[in-house]
Every structure is written in C-alpha cells, then in structure tokens.
Amino acid sequence: MQTAGLKLHLRQRHDSIFLLCASEKIDPLALMKPIISDIQNCKRNGVTGFDASSKEKCVITTDFNAIVADFNMQAYLCNHLGASAAKYCPRCYADVDHAISKQRERTPSATIRTINRIKMRSLQVDKRRLRTETGVKEYEHPLLDICNPHKDIPVGFLHLMPLGLTKHLLKHLLSTLSEERI
C-alpha cells in the first residue's frame, strides 16, 4: 500500500510503499477484508492524534490511494483471467488485434455486471466461453467496493511489457543512479 497525502517526490520512493499482508496459506482477498474494514472505519470516524508542530489535537483519517502489484496480482484483484483471456488486459478491453493501443477502460460496475451474467449461465461451457471472451472471472471481493482496481493499481502499459520485467529494470536503474540524479 502507498501512503496517501504525501508530496509527489516522497510518494514515488520505494520506502513509501508498505506491505500489508502476505501468506502462502490464506487467500489475499481474505487477508484484505479486515484491512479494508479498518480503512473504511478510519475514513468515517478518524483517529484522534496530536500534531507536535502546531501543538494541538487533530483527527487523522485515511484514504485508499493505490495498490502496488505485479500483473498476476492485478489480474486477480480485478477479477480477471490474466493473459489467457481473449481480452487479456485487466485495465482495458484490449485484445490481440488491438495490442498497440489502449482500448475502452474496464470499470467495477461493468465487472460486477459480467460476474452476474456468468453466474446466471447454467452450462459450464457457456460460463467458460463468457469468461474467455470478457476476461472476467467470477468471485467477489471487497476491493470493488472502495476503489477501482482496474485503474488504482499502477502497472503501466501492460500490453507489450509486464510489470515484473519493468520493476526489475527500474530497480536496477535506480540502484546505479546517485541520489542527486534521482
């Protein structure tokens, strides 16, 4: 998770990104439910704190800014099949014929409508065909209630280069640059 409210030059630093949960045994969305509940509670009610610079009480609230994830995790958080789908991009409706340009963006409401359409199908063959055509996989999770995972996971242009490779390239480039050049 990336801290909201930071200045842009601080927000882009790797030490401003925090790992909230990780497990090999529990589904990430199950781990995310209590975290999302805490974020929503803090946003509604706030937490009383003390501002040392102005020497007065303050109410601290939080907001959901972004999730940092690789391509596979983004596809999972977007209810998307990933690269095996005909519309393979979790952010837009790109397919093989339109891989060079960004297509119409995906939205949580359209994803939820497609999930409902898949659930209404009685034959597994029809469900599988609709999953492959749309790229949507039918499971529910709390992330769709508080953000747009298709848009709020900064992954860049995935049609040509997956984030994993880009992430390692950026990490290498940043490690070779001096602090002044960054």
Z-matrix of the N, CA and C atoms (Angstrom, degrees):
N
C 1 1.438
C 2 1.519 1 107.81
N 3 1.305 2 115.13 1 147.60
C 4 1.450 3 121.15 2 -179.92
C 5 1.525 4 108.49 3 -109.99
N 6 1.317 5 117.01 4 133.22
C 7 1.452 6 121.93 5 -177.42
C 8 1.524 7 110.36 6 -66.03
N 9 1.333 8 116.67 7 131.36
C 10 1.463 9 121.49 8 177.56
C 11 1.521 10 109.33 9 -84.85
N 12 1.316 11 117.09 10 154.59
C 13 1.454 12 121.50 11 175.20
C 14 1.513 13 114.75 12 88.36
N 15 1.316 14 118.28 13 -1.56
C 16 1.462 15 120.46 14 178.00
C 17 1.525 16 109.87 15 -81.33
N 18 1.318 17 115.87 16 154.36
C 19 1.458 18 120.05 17 173.63
C 20 1.523 19 108.13 18 -65.96
N 21 1.324 20 115.77 19 154.11
C 22 1.460 21 120.76 20 -173.40
C 23 1.524 22 112.80 21 -57.54
N 24 1.315 23 118.43 22 -42.85
C 25 1.463 24 119.64 23 -178.01
C 26 1.531 25 111.97 24 -67.91
N 27 1.334 26 117.93 25 -24.39
C 28 1.469 27 121.05 26 175.38
C 29 1.524 28 111.22 27 -85.27
N 30 1.324 29 116.64 28 -33.53
C 31 1.460 30 121.22 29 -176.82
C 32 1.525 31 111.40 30 -65.75
N 33 1.310 32 118.07 31 -32.43
C 34 1.458 33 121.81 32 -176.23
C 35 1.525 34 113.65 33 -80.77
N 36 1.315 35 117.73 34 -4.91
C 37 1.470 36 120.97 35 -179.07
C 38 1.528 37 110.10 36 -78.25
N 39 1.326 38 116.15 37 145.94
C 40 1.467 39 119.97 38 -178.20
C 41 1.528 40 112.26 39 -65.79
N 42 1.337 41 118.37 40 -23.83
C 43 1.466 42 119.27 41 179.74
C 44 1.527 43 112.62 42 -82.32
N 45 1.337 44 118.35 43 1.37
C 46 1.461 45 122.11 44 174.20
C 47 1.524 46 111.43 45 -96.94
N 48 1.316 47 117.01 46 5.20
C 49 1.460 48 122.03 47 179.67
C 50 1.521 49 108.00 48 -109.82
N 51 1.336 50 116.53 49 128.52
C 52 1.460 51 121.35 50 -173.91
C 53 1.522 52 110.72 51 -118.64
N 54 1.314 53 115.85 52 137.96
C 55 1.453 54 122.00 53 175.08
C 56 1.525 55 108.21 54 -82.04
N 57 1.324 56 116.58 55 123.74
C 58 1.459 57 120.41 56 -178.87
C 59 1.517 58 112.84 57 -94.89
N 60 1.308 59 117.57 58 -35.52
C 61 1.457 60 118.61 59 -178.03
C 62 1.524 61 109.81 60 -159.92
N 63 1.302 62 114.32 61 151.03
C 64 1.461 63 121.51 62 175.09
C 65 1.519 64 108.14 63 -159.87
N 66 1.309 65 116.09 64 135.98
C 67 1.452 66 120.51 65 178.46
C 68 1.522 67 109.21 66 -160.25
N 69 1.310 68 115.75 67 143.87
C 70 1.458 69 120.42 68 174.01
C 71 1.522 70 110.87 69 -89.89
N 72 1.325 71 117.00 70 -16.63
C 73 1.460 72 121.10 71 -172.80
C 74 1.531 73 113.54 72 -102.07
N 75 1.334 74 117.40 73 -25.41
C 76 1.464 75 121.13 74 -174.99
C 77 1.524 76 109.27 75 -115.07
N 78 1.318 77 115.58 76 141.12
C 79 1.451 78 122.93 77 178.07
C 80 1.536 79 110.30 78 -59.54
N 81 1.340 80 119.22 79 134.07
C 82 1.469 81 120.70 80 -179.45
C 83 1.525 82 113.84 81 -57.09
N 84 1.327 83 117.25 82 -33.59
C 85 1.465 84 119.06 83 179.84
C 86 1.522 85 111.41 84 -70.13
N 87 1.338 86 117.47 85 -31.72
C 88 1.467 87 120.20 86 175.18
C 89 1.523 88 110.04 87 -67.79
N 90 1.331 89 116.93 88 -37.34
C 91 1.464 90 120.45 89 176.31
C 92 1.527 91 111.29 90 -68.41
N 93 1.319 92 115.99 91 -30.07
C 94 1.455 93 120.60 92 -175.98
C 95 1.529 94 113.34 93 -76.12
N 96 1.329 95 118.25 94 -26.33
C 97 1.468 96 121.10 95 -176.39
C 98 1.524 97 113.37 96 -54.51
N 99 1.347 98 120.28 97 -52.09
C 100 1.471 99 118.36 98 179.91
C 101 1.531 100 112.97 99 -67.77
N 102 1.324 101 117.42 100 -30.21
C 103 1.467 102 120.41 101 178.10
C 104 1.522 103 109.86 102 -67.09
N 105 1.322 104 116.78 103 -45.21
C 106 1.464 105 120.97 104 178.72
C 107 1.518 106 110.25 105 -64.44
N 108 1.320 107 117.03 106 -38.99
C 109 1.466 108 120.86 107 176.61
C 110 1.527 109 111.03 108 -60.76
N 111 1.338 110 117.17 109 -43.61
C 112 1.470 111 120.81 110 177.72
C 113 1.524 112 111.71 111 -64.08
N 114 1.326 113 117.27 112 -41.11
C 115 1.466 114 120.78 113 178.68
C 116 1.524 115 110.36 114 -62.53
N 117 1.336 116 116.88 115 -44.94
C 118 1.463 117 120.16 116 179.56
C 119 1.525 118 111.13 117 -65.05
N 120 1.331 119 117.63 118 -40.53
C 121 1.460 120 121.63 119 178.73
C 122 1.529 121 110.83 120 -63.69
N 123 1.320 122 117.05 121 -44.50
C 124 1.464 123 121.22 122 179.59
C 125 1.524 124 110.77 123 -66.24
N 126 1.312 125 117.31 124 -35.62
C 127 1.464 126 120.76 125 178.46
C 128 1.526 127 110.72 126 -66.82
N 129 1.340 128 117.01 127 -39.10
C 130 1.466 129 121.50 128 179.74
C 131 1.519 130 112.24 129 -73.75
N 132 1.333 131 116.80 130 -49.73
C 133 1.464 132 121.36 131 -169.98
C 134 1.521 133 114.28 132 -101.83
N 135 1.305 134 117.66 133 -28.15
C 136 1.457 135 120.95 134 -176.94
C 137 1.517 136 112.10 135 74.45
N 138 1.318 137 115.53 136 168.94
C 139 1.458 138 122.97 137 177.79
C 140 1.517 139 106.73 138 -125.03
N 141 1.320 140 116.62 139 128.56
C 142 1.458 141 120.26 140 179.86
C 143 1.520 142 109.36 141 -73.55
N 144 1.321 143 115.28 142 131.76
C 145 1.459 144 120.83 143 -179.90
C 146 1.516 145 110.58 144 -139.19
N 147 1.321 146 115.96 145 -169.08
C 148 1.463 147 121.37 146 -179.91
C 149 1.520 148 108.53 147 -133.95
N 150 1.323 149 115.85 148 126.42
C 151 1.457 150 121.88 149 177.62
C 152 1.519 151 108.10 150 -90.08
N 153 1.332 152 116.73 151 109.56
C 154 1.464 153 121.37 152 -175.05
C 155 1.526 154 112.05 153 -68.42
N 156 1.316 155 118.20 154 -33.01
C 157 1.466 156 119.53 155 -177.74
C 158 1.526 157 112.06 156 -71.70
N 159 1.327 158 118.17 157 -38.21
C 160 1.472 159 119.99 158 178.37
C 161 1.528 160 112.43 159 -98.15
N 162 1.335 161 116.37 160 -3.77
C 163 1.470 162 123.32 161 177.79
C 164 1.536 163 112.44 162 53.59
N 165 1.316 164 115.21 163 50.57
C 166 1.460 165 120.10 164 176.97
C 167 1.524 166 110.23 165 -147.88
N 168 1.335 167 114.73 166 160.53
C 169 1.462 168 120.39 167 177.64
C 170 1.523 169 109.17 168 -69.32
N 171 1.312 170 114.62 169 151.18
C 172 1.459 171 119.62 170 176.72
C 173 1.526 172 108.81 171 -146.14
N 174 1.309 173 115.44 172 163.08
C 175 1.459 174 121.49 173 175.88
C 176 1.525 175 107.25 174 -110.61
N 177 1.313 176 115.40 175 123.36
C 178 1.462 177 121.35 176 -178.34
C 179 1.523 178 108.11 177 -99.32
N 180 1.315 179 115.55 178 126.75
C 181 1.463 180 120.60 179 175.05
C 182 1.518 181 108.04 180 -119.62
N 183 1.290 182 115.53 181 166.71
C 184 1.463 183 119.75 182 179.59
C 185 1.513 184 108.89 183 -132.15
N 186 1.269 185 115.02 184 160.59
C 187 1.450 186 120.81 185 175.41
C 188 1.519 187 107.97 186 -139.82
N 189 1.276 188 115.29 187 160.56
C 190 1.454 189 121.24 188 -179.65
C 191 1.516 190 107.44 189 -91.24
N 192 1.321 191 117.12 190 119.29
C 193 1.461 192 120.21 191 -174.42
C 194 1.528 193 112.19 192 -103.53
N 195 1.300 194 117.57 193 -55.87
C 196 1.464 195 120.14 194 -177.47
C 197 1.521 196 110.36 195 -163.38
N 198 1.312 197 115.33 196 157.23
C 199 1.460 198 122.07 197 172.73
C 200 1.519 199 106.61 198 -115.52
N 201 1.304 200 116.51 199 130.14
C 202 1.460 201 120.61 200 177.20
C 203 1.525 202 107.10 201 -94.69
N 204 1.320 203 116.18 202 121.61
C 205 1.463 204 120.32 203 -176.21
C 206 1.523 205 109.61 204 -150.22
N 207 1.319 206 115.47 205 158.66
C 208 1.456 207 118.86 206 173.51
C 209 1.530 208 108.93 207 -85.87
N 210 1.326 209 116.87 208 -178.85
C 211 1.456 210 120.81 209 -174.16
C 212 1.525 211 112.42 210 -59.84
N 213 1.323 212 117.53 211 -45.40
C 214 1.467 213 120.21 212 -177.74
C 215 1.521 214 111.64 213 -63.77
N 216 1.339 215 117.41 214 -42.56
C 217 1.460 216 119.76 215 179.63
C 218 1.525 217 110.60 216 -70.28
N 219 1.329 218 117.97 217 -36.29
C 220 1.456 219 119.02 218 177.08
C 221 1.520 220 110.27 219 -63.21
N 222 1.325 221 117.21 220 -43.69
C 223 1.457 222 120.46 221 178.38
C 224 1.530 223 110.11 222 -59.28
N 225 1.319 224 116.62 223 -41.87
C 226 1.465 225 121.14 224 179.03
C 227 1.527 226 110.89 225 -63.47
N 228 1.326 227 117.57 226 -45.26
C 229 1.461 228 121.53 227 -178.01
C 230 1.523 229 112.72 228 -72.12
N 231 1.324 230 117.25 229 -16.30
C 232 1.465 231 121.83 230 178.13
C 233 1.527 232 112.20 231 -98.80
N 234 1.323 233 117.78 232 10.54
C 235 1.464 234 121.66 233 -174.49
C 236 1.527 235 110.07 234 55.72
N 237 1.298 236 116.43 235 46.03
C 238 1.458 237 120.93 236 -174.77
C 239 1.526 238 110.32 237 -119.05
N 240 1.323 239 116.24 238 148.39
C 241 1.466 240 121.91 239 179.72
C 242 1.520 241 112.58 240 -73.46
N 243 1.306 242 117.58 241 -24.98
C 244 1.456 243 120.68 242 -178.16
C 245 1.516 244 111.29 243 95.72
N 246 1.309 245 116.10 244 -151.27
C 247 1.464 246 121.77 245 -172.91
C 248 1.525 247 113.61 246 -67.25
N 249 1.327 248 119.24 247 -15.42
C 250 1.465 249 121.15 248 -178.59
C 251 1.526 250 113.12 249 -80.16
N 252 1.320 251 118.38 250 -10.16
C 253 1.465 252 121.77 251 -178.07
C 254 1.527 253 111.02 252 -83.46
N 255 1.335 254 116.15 253 156.25
C 256 1.465 255 120.36 254 176.05
C 257 1.529 256 110.00 255 -64.48
N 258 1.328 257 117.57 256 -42.42
C 259 1.470 258 123.22 257 173.32
C 260 1.521 259 105.47 258 -97.35
N 261 1.331 260 115.97 259 84.23
C 262 1.468 261 122.09 260 -164.45
C 263 1.524 262 115.69 261 -80.20
N 264 1.319 263 119.07 262 -10.81
C 265 1.466 264 120.43 263 -177.09
C 266 1.528 265 110.08 264 -91.02
N 267 1.346 266 119.03 265 127.05
C 268 1.463 267 120.89 266 178.32
C 269 1.526 268 113.60 267 -72.17
N 270 1.339 269 118.00 268 -12.87
C 271 1.468 270 121.65 269 -178.42
C 272 1.527 271 112.85 270 -94.58
N 273 1.321 272 117.33 271 -31.60
C 274 1.465 273 120.22 272 -176.96
C 275 1.531 274 109.08 273 -143.73
N 276 1.319 275 115.81 274 -177.47
C 277 1.461 276 120.82 275 -176.73
C 278 1.533 277 111.99 276 -97.54
N 279 1.316 278 117.66 277 39.75
C 280 1.469 279 121.59 278 179.45
C 281 1.522 280 110.18 279 -70.34
N 282 1.315 281 114.76 280 144.84
C 283 1.457 282 120.51 281 173.65
C 284 1.528 283 108.11 282 -130.56
N 285 1.317 284 117.22 283 -173.50
C 286 1.462 285 121.42 284 -175.15
C 287 1.531 286 111.26 285 -60.88
N 288 1.315 287 117.31 286 -37.24
C 289 1.465 288 120.71 287 -177.83
C 290 1.525 289 113.12 288 -72.21
N 291 1.328 290 117.22 289 -20.83
C 292 1.471 291 121.44 290 -176.77
C 293 1.526 292 111.32 291 -124.46
N 294 1.315 293 117.17 292 42.91
C 295 1.468 294 121.14 293 -174.92
C 296 1.522 295 113.18 294 -74.33
N 297 1.307 296 118.65 295 -23.23
C 298 1.460 297 121.35 296 -175.15
C 299 1.523 298 112.35 297 -80.04
N 300 1.312 299 118.09 298 -26.64
C 301 1.469 300 120.07 299 -176.65
C 302 1.523 301 111.14 300 -118.22
N 303 1.321 302 114.31 301 157.85
C 304 1.460 303 120.03 302 177.52
C 305 1.523 304 108.46 303 -80.06
N 306 1.300 305 116.18 304 136.09
C 307 1.458 306 121.89 305 -179.16
C 308 1.532 307 109.72 306 -100.87
N 309 1.322 308 115.96 307 -170.59
C 310 1.466 309 121.28 308 179.52
C 311 1.526 310 109.36 309 -55.71
N 312 1.348 311 116.20 310 134.38
C 313 1.470 312 120.60 311 -176.80
C 314 1.525 313 111.84 312 -71.76
N 315 1.314 314 115.43 313 148.14
C 316 1.463 315 121.51 314 173.93
C 317 1.527 316 108.59 315 -81.11
N 318 1.324 317 116.49 316 151.02
C 319 1.465 318 121.67 317 177.60
C 320 1.523 319 109.07 318 -131.65
N 321 1.340 320 117.64 319 154.95
C 322 1.466 321 119.53 320 177.22
C 323 1.528 322 112.63 321 -59.42
N 324 1.338 323 117.71 322 -38.45
C 325 1.470 324 119.39 323 -178.63
C 326 1.530 325 111.19 324 -65.30
N 327 1.327 326 117.61 325 -40.58
C 328 1.467 327 120.32 326 177.34
C 329 1.526 328 110.75 327 -66.82
N 330 1.329 329 117.02 328 -37.97
C 331 1.467 330 120.81 329 177.70
C 332 1.523 331 110.31 330 -63.48
N 333 1.328 332 117.10 331 -44.19
C 334 1.472 333 121.06 332 179.27
C 335 1.529 334 110.24 333 -63.70
N 336 1.342 335 117.75 334 -40.64
C 337 1.471 336 120.49 335 177.35
C 338 1.530 337 110.74 336 -61.84
N 339 1.328 338 116.99 337 -41.70
C 340 1.468 339 120.65 338 179.52
C 341 1.525 340 110.69 339 -67.37
N 342 1.328 341 117.21 340 -39.31
C 343 1.471 342 120.73 341 176.25
C 344 1.525 343 109.68 342 -58.89
N 345 1.327 344 117.10 343 -44.47
C 346 1.470 345 120.93 344 178.79
C 347 1.527 346 111.21 345 -64.38
N 348 1.337 347 117.51 346 -38.64
C 349 1.467 348 120.62 347 177.18
C 350 1.524 349 110.79 348 -63.54
N 351 1.326 350 117.28 349 -41.32
C 352 1.473 351 120.81 350 179.28
C 353 1.523 352 110.07 351 -64.66
N 354 1.330 353 116.73 352 -42.63
C 355 1.472 354 120.40 353 -179.13
C 356 1.521 355 112.02 354 -65.11
N 357 1.338 356 117.83 355 -28.44
C 358 1.468 357 120.85 356 -179.23
C 359 1.526 358 112.36 357 -76.39
N 360 1.313 359 117.84 358 -19.17
C 361 1.465 360 121.00 359 179.16
C 362 1.522 361 109.23 360 -68.59
N 363 1.332 362 116.24 361 137.51
C 364 1.462 363 119.23 362 -178.55
C 365 1.531 364 112.02 363 -93.90
N 366 1.318 365 117.64 364 -31.90
C 367 1.460 366 120.67 365 -178.83
C 368 1.528 367 110.83 366 -91.17
N 369 1.324 368 116.00 367 137.67
C 370 1.462 369 120.85 368 178.83
C 371 1.532 370 111.64 369 -62.43
N 372 1.330 371 116.60 370 -32.74
C 373 1.468 372 120.83 371 179.06
C 374 1.526 373 110.05 372 -62.99
N 375 1.336 374 116.65 373 -42.91
C 376 1.467 375 120.80 374 178.50
C 377 1.526 376 111.21 375 -65.97
N 378 1.328 377 116.35 376 -40.19
C 379 1.469 378 120.24 377 178.13
C 380 1.526 379 110.50 378 -62.22
N 381 1.331 380 116.67 379 -46.01
C 382 1.459 381 121.69 380 -178.79
C 383 1.532 382 110.71 381 -62.99
N 384 1.338 383 116.97 382 -41.80
C 385 1.461 384 121.21 383 -179.88
C 386 1.533 385 110.61 384 -63.76
N 387 1.334 386 117.43 385 -43.96
C 388 1.464 387 121.13 386 179.67
C 389 1.529 388 111.26 387 -66.85
N 390 1.328 389 117.00 388 -38.17
C 391 1.474 390 120.37 389 175.71
C 392 1.526 391 110.65 390 -59.71
N 393 1.332 392 116.17 391 -48.03
C 394 1.463 393 120.41 392 -177.57
C 395 1.526 394 111.44 393 -66.61
N 396 1.332 395 117.60 394 -40.86
C 397 1.468 396 121.22 395 -179.41
C 398 1.524 397 112.03 396 -64.73
N 399 1.319 398 116.85 397 -43.30
C 400 1.470 399 120.38 398 -174.51
C 401 1.520 400 112.95 399 -94.30
N 402 1.329 401 116.94 400 -24.55
C 403 1.461 402 120.51 401 -175.90
C 404 1.510 403 112.94 402 85.35
N 405 1.326 404 118.40 403 2.05
C 406 1.467 405 122.09 404 -176.03
C 407 1.519 406 110.28 405 -94.30
N 408 1.320 407 115.56 406 137.08
C 409 1.464 408 123.32 407 177.01
C 410 1.522 409 106.98 408 -112.30
N 411 1.321 410 117.57 409 138.35
C 412 1.466 411 120.23 410 -170.25
C 413 1.524 412 113.85 411 -94.49
N 414 1.301 413 116.45 412 92.41
C 415 1.460 414 123.30 413 166.47
C 416 1.518 415 106.16 414 -146.63
N 417 1.309 416 115.81 415 149.46
C 418 1.461 417 119.71 416 -176.52
C 419 1.516 418 109.77 417 -100.89
N 420 1.307 419 115.40 418 148.80
C 421 1.459 420 120.33 419 175.66
C 422 1.524 421 109.69 420 -152.71
N 423 1.312 422 116.87 421 158.95
C 424 1.466 423 121.15 422 -173.09
C 425 1.522 424 114.72 423 -73.82
N 426 1.296 425 118.62 424 -13.12
C 427 1.459 426 121.05 425 -176.88
C 428 1.524 427 112.09 426 -64.84
N 429 1.328 428 117.58 427 -33.37
C 430 1.461 429 120.78 428 179.74
C 431 1.526 430 112.09 429 -64.35
N 432 1.338 431 117.57 430 -19.28
C 433 1.462 432 121.15 431 -179.51
C 434 1.521 433 113.46 432 -80.68
N 435 1.327 434 118.14 433 -25.41
C 436 1.467 435 118.98 434 -174.06
C 437 1.521 436 114.25 435 -114.43
N 438 1.321 437 118.33 436 -12.57
C 439 1.463 438 119.30 437 179.71
C 440 1.521 439 109.86 438 -155.52
N 441 1.297 440 114.79 439 177.04
C 442 1.452 441 121.75 440 174.64
C 443 1.525 442 106.98 441 -105.52
N 444 1.337 443 119.01 442 95.07
C 445 1.463 444 120.14 443 -175.82
C 446 1.528 445 112.94 444 -63.13
N 447 1.325 446 117.55 445 -21.49
C 448 1.462 447 120.45 446 177.43
C 449 1.529 448 110.62 447 -67.61
N 450 1.313 449 116.31 448 -27.00
C 451 1.463 450 121.64 449 -173.99
C 452 1.529 451 112.84 450 -112.44
N 453 1.334 452 118.00 451 -31.57
C 454 1.465 453 122.38 452 -171.67
C 455 1.524 454 114.34 453 -90.58
N 456 1.312 455 117.62 454 11.47
C 457 1.461 456 121.12 455 173.45
C 458 1.526 457 106.01 456 -112.77
N 459 1.334 458 116.96 457 104.13
C 460 1.470 459 119.22 458 -173.91
C 461 1.526 460 111.98 459 -73.38
N 462 1.310 461 115.96 460 104.39
C 463 1.454 462 119.63 461 -177.28
C 464 1.513 463 113.63 462 -122.81
N 465 1.300 464 118.42 463 -8.74
C 466 1.455 465 119.92 464 178.66
C 467 1.516 466 112.44 465 80.19
N 468 1.292 467 115.84 466 -159.39
C 469 1.455 468 122.74 467 -175.33
C 470 1.521 469 109.21 468 -86.47
N 471 1.313 470 116.87 469 98.83
C 472 1.462 471 121.74 470 -172.64
C 473 1.519 472 114.12 471 -86.20
N 474 1.309 473 118.07 472 -10.25
C 475 1.455 474 119.15 473 -174.44
C 476 1.523 475 112.17 474 -64.96
N 477 1.325 476 116.58 475 -32.60
C 478 1.459 477 119.59 476 -176.27
C 479 1.517 478 114.01 477 -109.55
N 480 1.331 479 117.82 478 -29.08
C 481 1.465 480 120.26 479 -175.59
C 482 1.527 481 109.73 480 -141.98
N 483 1.320 482 119.47 481 119.69
C 484 1.462 483 120.47 482 179.02
C 485 1.528 484 112.13 483 -69.21
N 486 1.331 485 115.34 484 155.86
C 487 1.462 486 121.28 485 -176.29
C 488 1.516 487 112.47 486 -61.03
N 489 1.316 488 118.61 487 -36.01
C 490 1.461 489 120.26 488 -176.65
C 491 1.515 490 111.88 489 -53.16
N 492 1.322 491 116.45 490 -48.20
C 493 1.458 492 121.19 491 178.49
C 494 1.527 493 110.83 492 -65.42
N 495 1.322 494 116.49 493 -44.33
C 496 1.464 495 121.23 494 179.59
C 497 1.515 496 110.92 495 -61.81
N 498 1.323 497 116.19 496 -42.10
C 499 1.464 498 120.90 497 -179.35
C 500 1.528 499 110.80 498 -60.96
N 501 1.322 500 117.15 499 -44.91
C 502 1.466 501 120.29 500 -179.87
C 503 1.529 502 111.47 501 -67.99
N 504 1.324 503 116.89 502 -37.00
C 505 1.457 504 120.50 503 177.40
C 506 1.527 505 110.67 504 -64.52
N 507 1.335 506 117.03 505 -46.31
C 508 1.469 507 120.99 506 177.78
C 509 1.522 508 111.62 507 -61.66
N 510 1.313 509 116.36 508 -42.37
C 511 1.466 510 120.55 509 179.37
C 512 1.527 511 110.36 510 -60.11
N 513 1.322 512 116.37 511 -43.41
C 514 1.464 513 120.49 512 178.68
C 515 1.532 514 110.77 513 -64.95
N 516 1.330 515 116.86 514 -44.93
C 517 1.468 516 120.23 515 -179.57
C 518 1.523 517 111.77 516 -62.90
N 519 1.335 518 116.78 517 -43.28
C 520 1.463 519 120.27 518 179.97
C 521 1.521 520 111.83 519 -66.56
N 522 1.326 521 117.13 520 -32.57
C 523 1.466 522 119.18 521 179.89
C 524 1.529 523 111.91 522 -71.69
N 525 1.330 524 117.48 523 -23.75
C 526 1.465 525 120.10 524 -179.92
C 527 1.524 526 113.13 525 -88.73
N 528 1.342 527 117.72 526 -17.52
C 529 1.468 528 120.72 527 -178.97
C 530 1.520 529 111.38 528 -86.73
N 531 1.309 530 115.76 529 150.16
C 532 1.469 531 120.06 530 175.34
C 533 1.524 532 109.24 531 -78.98
N 534 1.322 533 117.07 532 165.44
C 535 1.468 534 122.82 533 -177.93
C 536 1.534 535 110.97 534 -61.75
N 537 1.345 536 117.89 535 -35.18
C 538 1.467 537 120.74 536 -179.83
C 539 1.526 538 111.92 537 -68.14
N 540 1.328 539 116.98 538 -35.52
C 541 1.467 540 120.45 539 -177.34
C 542 1.515 541 112.16 540 -77.52
N 543 1.335 542 117.99 541 -21.64
C 544 1.460 543 121.20 542 179.49
C 545 1.496 544 107.64 543 -75.21
